[in-house]
Amino acid sequence: MKKIFTILSIISVSAIANAQIVINEIYGAGGGSTSSILYKYDFVELKNIGSTTVTLTGAYLQYAAAAGNFNGGNSNHALPTITLSPGQTYLLQEGSVGTAGGNLPTPDGIGTINLSGSAGKIALTTNSTAPTSATSSNVIDFVGYGTTASAFEGTAPATAPSNTTSIARTAGDTNNNSVDFVAGTPTPQNSSSGTLAVSDVKNVKGSFVKNTFVKNNEITFGTNAKDVKVYNMFGQVVKTASVKENGTLNVSDLAKGNYIVTGTVNNEPVSQKILKD
């Protein structure tokens, strides 16, 4: 009996671990031909939303048109072995249809999939077998986006992105695309960013953040700090700034809870956990 329970436990842990890495953000207007295009390439950002480090081996990113089928070829991207710690992101640069827009942060992987900027289907799978639905056995995560998407997780597809917006995961994974994703300003992050939100304090300077318990909607800084970023506990950047000594950053638009504030002080990276009341 003990041996049977041990085997089941291993299988269960493996299944949960695979589900921790999800599709976190999608931008499909790369290149294009108008001045409103933000990035030269489409991108898909993966993220480990779990609490343990996870490795994916032999995984694929697969794409299909809104009303089409997954069929491999240039719509498949074979991924290298990926190991992500909790909160860590992984940036996949994909295709482009023009030269408009700026460059992405240095991508972790480069593919050639041309995503639709308004409606489509993307699957993260354990192998190259074409999924036939959002619940196919090899699907790790699945996002149908745009009103015409023929398959999706949950009751409806995610909202559509645009030339100036991506769709990004709001928090965890409820397996309902229409709830889990919202449109907003793209925030592509490679694997070297986005991890501090689930880490503890690092290289703390006593004068970096003066009020780690924020009660008045203002974070007060005790020193000049460049490249200040506020991360929520899902690894998403929710505020950016550069501040002066005794300067403040208004966070009235942020929900109550824990955040990580990072910055550069005297050319040294620092971070501090705060609690907004």
N, C-alpha and C positions, 0 to 999 in steps of 0.2 A: 504493500500500500504506500509506504513512504517513497519508494522509487517512482511510482506512478505520479504522485503529487509533485515530485521534483521535475519530472519531464514536463508536466503541464505548466508549471511555474516558468520554466525556460521559454516555452512557446508563447505564453502570455506576455512576458517581458519583451520578447522579440517583436511581437505585433504592436505593442504600445510604443516601442522605440521607433519603429518605422513611421508611425503616425505623428511623431513629434516634429519631423521636418515637413514643412508645408510651403505652399506657394503663398508668398506674403505680399507681393506687389507686381503689377503688370502695367507696362506702357507699350502701346502698339502703333504710335504715329511716327516712329523713327524715320528721319530723312525728310520725306514729303517734299512739298514744293511751295509752302507758304511761310511767311515770316513768323507765324505763331508757333511753329514747331519748336519744342524745347530741346529735344535730343536728336542726335544724328542717327541713333540706332534704337530699335526696340529693345526692351529689357524685361527680364523676369527675375525677381528677387525671391530666393528661398530663405527660410528662417527656421531655426530650432526653437519652438515655442515651449519645449518641455523643460524639465529640471535636471536632466542628465545629459552627458555628452553622447552623441549618436553618430554612427558611421553608415553611410549609404554606399553600397558597392554594386556596380552594374545597373544603375538606375538610368532612366531616360526621361527627357522632357519631350512630350508629344503635343502637336497642335492640329486642330481641325477647324475649318471654317464653321461659321455659326450653324448652317444647315447641312454641313458635310460630314464625311466619315474620316476617322483617323486612318491614314494609309501610308505612313512611313516616308521614305525618301527625304526630300528637303524639309519635311515637316517634323522630322525627328532630330533630336540632339542627344547623342550618347554622352553621358556625364562621366567625368573621372570619379574616382573614389573621393567621397566628401565626408569630412569629419567636422561637425559643428558642436561647439559647446553651447550651453543654455543661453538663449538670447542672441546668438551669433547669426549673422546674415551671410548670404552667398549670392553674388551678382552675376547673372548670365546675360551677356550682351548677345543679342540676336540680329536679325536682318535689318536692312535699310532700303528705302526706295528712292533716296535722293541725298542731297548734301546739306539740307537745312538743319539747323539745330546745333547745339554744342556737344562736346564729348562727354561721355559718362565717366564717373570715377573708374579707376583701373578695374576692369572686370576680372572675376575669378575664373570665368570660362567664356568661350566665344563660340556661338553657333550661327546658323544661317537661316533660321526660321523667320519668315515674314509674317508677323502678327497683324491681324486687323486692328485698326485703331478705334473700332466701334463695337464689334461683336465677334465672338469666337469661343473656342473651347480649348483649354490647356489641361493636360494631365501629367502628373509626376508619377511614373510607373517603375516597377521593380525590374522590368525587362522591356524589350522592343516590341512585344506583342501589342497589336492595336486594340485599345479598349473599345468595347461596344456600348458602354454606359458609364455613368459616374461611379457605379458600384462594382465594376469588373474586378476580378480577384487580384489583378496585378496593380491596381490603382492605390497609390499612397495618398495622393490628394488630387482634387479635380475642381476646376473653376470654369463654369460657363458664364460668359459676361455679355451684356447687351441684350435688348429685348427679343432678338430673333434667335438667340442660342437655343438649340434643340435639346441640349442635355446640360444638367447642372446638379449640384448638390442641394438638397432641400426642396423648398416649394417654388423657387423662382431663381432666375439667373442674377448675378451681380449687376449692378448698374454699369452703364457704359463709360469707358474713358473717353478722352478727346485729344486734340493736339496739345492742349495745355494741362491736361490732368491724367493721372494714372488712377488705377483702383488699388487700394491697399487694405490689408486686413485691419480691422478695428482693434482686435485683441487676440483671443484664442480661436479655437475652431469648433463651431457648433454644427458643422456639416450642413450649413444652410447658406449658400452663396449670397443671397439677397440681404442677409443679416450681417454676415461676416465681413463684407467689403463696402467701402465708401469711396467716392471719387474725391480727389484733392490734388494739391501740388505734389509732383513726383519727388520722392526722396530716395533715389538709388543709393544703396550702401553695400560695399563689398565686405569680405570677411574680416577686414582689419578694423571695421567700425561696428558700432551697435552692440558691443558686448558688455559695456560697463553698467548697463541698467540692471543687470542681474548679478553683478559682482559687488563686493563690499568696498569700503572706502580704500582709495589708493593714493599714495604720495600726498597725504593731506597736509596742507599748510594752514596753520592756525588762523591766518588772516584772510583765507580765501573766501569762504562764506561765513559771514558773521552771525547770521540767524538761521541755524539749521532747523529750527522749529518756526515755520512761516505762518504767522497769524494775520498779517495785514495785507496779503496779496503782493508783497514786495520782497524779493530776495536782495539782501544787502551784501555788498562785497567789500572786503577790507584791503584790497590791493588791486592794482591794474591787472586785468586778465584778458587775454586774447582768445578768440575762437571758443567762446563760452557756448556750451550746448547743454540743454536740459533733456534728459532721457526719461521716458516713463518706464515702468517695470516690465514692459514687453520689448524693450530695446529700441523703441521708436523715438526719434528726435522730435520734440514738441516745441522747443524754443531755441533760438540762436541769438548771439549778441557778442559784442566786445564791450567791456566795462572799465570804468575808472575807479580808483580808490574811493570808497564810500558811495559809489554809484549803486543804483538799484535796477532790478529787472522785474517788470510787472508780470505776474502769473495769475491774474484774476480769472483768466479764461481756462485755467487748468482745474481739473477735479481734485478734491481732497485726496490725499494719499502720499505714498513715498515716491521720490524721484531721485535721480543721480544728476548732479551738476558737474560738468567737466570743463576744463579750460587749460590755458597755458600761462604759467606765471614764471617770469624770468627764464623763459625757454625750457621750462620743465612741465610735463603734463601732470595735472592734479585732478582729483575728483573728490566730491563730498556728497554723502547721502543726506537728503533733507526730507522733512515731513511737512506737507502743507495741510493746515487745519481749515 
